[in-house]
């Protein structure tokens, strides 16, 4: 993973600026951890979906577009140990890690 992007992402997740949500990159309640990464890439690219509380980021709702993954040097399918789950899956678990805990995982494993 790109070290500069990783540092920005970890800092943003720990900042308290972003509220955590599940199931989508961004909705009216907040962001998933990968939505925060998209927001760091370019916060002007969000578009509200019609008849929905969710937002698209460059036509994607659940996973970062390829251009964001390439910019970050992150394989969205990469898993974290010991759970062997993706960041997307960890974020969406009922009792999953909060953003500070997600930042710790990203900092240590990606």
N, C-alpha and C positions, 0 to 999 in steps of 0.2 A: 504494500500500500504506500502511496505517496506520503512521505513523512510530514510535509507541510499541511496537506489536507487533513491527515489524521489528527494533527495537533489542533487545527481549527475545529474539527468535528468534536473531539473530546472536550475542548473548552466550551463549545456551544451546548453540548449535552449537560455539562455541569453548571452552566450559567444561571439556570432558573428562568431564562427567557422563553423557553419552549415548554409547553404543556404536552404530556404524552397521551396519545390515542392509540387505537388498535384497528387493524384490518385495512387501513388505507394509508397512503403517504401523508395525506393531510385532510382534515375535515374541520367542521366548526369548533370541535373540542380541542384540537391540537394536531400534533405531528407524530408519526412513528419515527423511530431512530433514523431510518433511511430517508424519510421526508425531511428531516433536519439536514441531512447531507445534500439533498436536492436544493433546499433553501440556501445553503451556503454556496452552491454552484451558481445560482442565479434566482434570487427571490422574486424577480419580475415575471417568471415563466408560469406561474400558477393560473389556472383557469377554473372557475366554478363550473361544476357539471350541472346540467339542467335537471331540475326535479330531484336534486340530491344535496346532501350536506357535504359531499366529498368534493375535492379539487383534483384536477388532472395536472400533472407536470409533464409538459411536452407529450401530451396524449397518453401518459401512463398514470394509473391510479394506485397500483399496489406495489410495484417494484420500480426502482430508479431506471430511467432510460439508459441505454448503452453509453451515450455520451457522458453521463454523470459517472458511471462505473469506470469508464476509461480515464476520465479526469482524476478520479480518486485512486485509481489503480486497485480497485476492489472488485473481486468476483462475488457477486451477490449470492451465489450458491455456496460460497465457502462456509464451513461450519466452525463452531466454537467448541472447545473441549471443556469439560468432559461430556457435555450434553449431546454433542454431535448434531446440534441444531443450527440453522442459519440465524442471522441477526433478525431477519423478518419474523421467523418462528418464535424466537426468544421474546421479542417485543410484544407479540400477540398472545402469549400465554396468560391465563387468568391471574396467576400469581407470579408472573415473570418479573425480570429485573426492571427497576425504574431507570430513569436516564442516567443517574450517577453510576449505578451498577453497570449499565450498558457501556458507559464511558470507560470503566475499569476493564471490562472484557475487551473492548476495542483496543485500548492502550496496550494490553498485555498480549493479545493474540492475533492482531491483524497488522 
